[in-house]
Amino acid sequence: MAKVHSRRLLGAALLVAALTSTAACSGGSEPGSSGSSGAPAPAAGQQAPAKTAAQLAREKKAALAKRRAARAAVAKKWGLRLTPLDAPAPPRTKPRITTRKGFETDGAGLPPVFTTVPTKEKIVFLTIDDGAEKDPALIRMMSELQIPYSAFLSDYVVSDDYPYFARMRTSQPRGVALHNHTLNHKYLPGLSYARQKREICGMQDVIEKKYGERPELFRPPYGNYNEDTLRAAKSCGVKAVPLWAAEAFPDHMEWREWDRDLHPGDIVLTHFRGEEDWKGSMPDMIRRVMNVITSKGYAVAKLEDYV
């Protein structure tokens, strides 16, 4: 009888061990396992289930809100009354730029001269001329606010600090473009073709040598030009001649159009100037122009995305 009883106990023990092993393999009794109350984790080498459209939309909305909150904090830091608006995505195809009516010359196939980029988007473009003032606060401000802008440089005022504009050029993720405003800021229509070519093409060479790229945009000093200007510019790689529709100062705006207002695609001009030249610093000027632009419902876009 004792042997039979022992065999029964041994059999029961083996049965219990087998059941315990099966449960362990199924994961049902492991601490922290999902068991029957949830889906099992994906096996090694398998991808997690794709996110639903609703999940992706929620994540995108949350990321946008976070980015806007961060920009609002930076705007407050720099004393802007309004948080700058986000520009729309650049067009897949750049618009066709033509010379503004009344700005034509007799020459054919010359770079177009314009004050506004053809677009229906509520965007404007900020451009800064010459390079006399080299305020480090401007680079920090524009970088932190992520406001795109284009610089049109004259060598006679930038040559004492080329590195400042090198820092400017790389201060934003997509870069700040450096363009041509001649070597010496002369009144070009008063010069011969040969002298105009030296002023324009010489500055092309300087920018290429110092910053590694040959500009495709050129702005004549004072906005004055003739057919020789455009022929000279074309000869050394200039594709377009943007002028401006409005000009920004630290204490006011000046307007080209009769309605004294912004329009989609307008180019806004300002200058590298400081308190010695006008009533405020470059950050003061940016505060002024950005409050005007934003209050009118416009965002600042990158000119080179459209021209």
Secondary structure by P-SEA (a helix, b strand, c coil): caaaaaaaaaaaaaaaaaaaaaaaaaccccccccccccccccccccccccccaaaaaaaaaaaaaaaaaaaaaaaaaacccccbbbbcccccccccccccccccccccccccccccccccccbbbbbbcccccccaaaaaaaaaaccccccccccccccccaaaaaaaaaccccbbbbbbccccccccccccaaaaaaaaaaaaaaaaaaccccccccccccccccaaaaaaaaaacccbbbbbcbbbccccccccccccccccbbbbbbcccccccccccaaaaaaaaaaaaaaabbbbccccccc
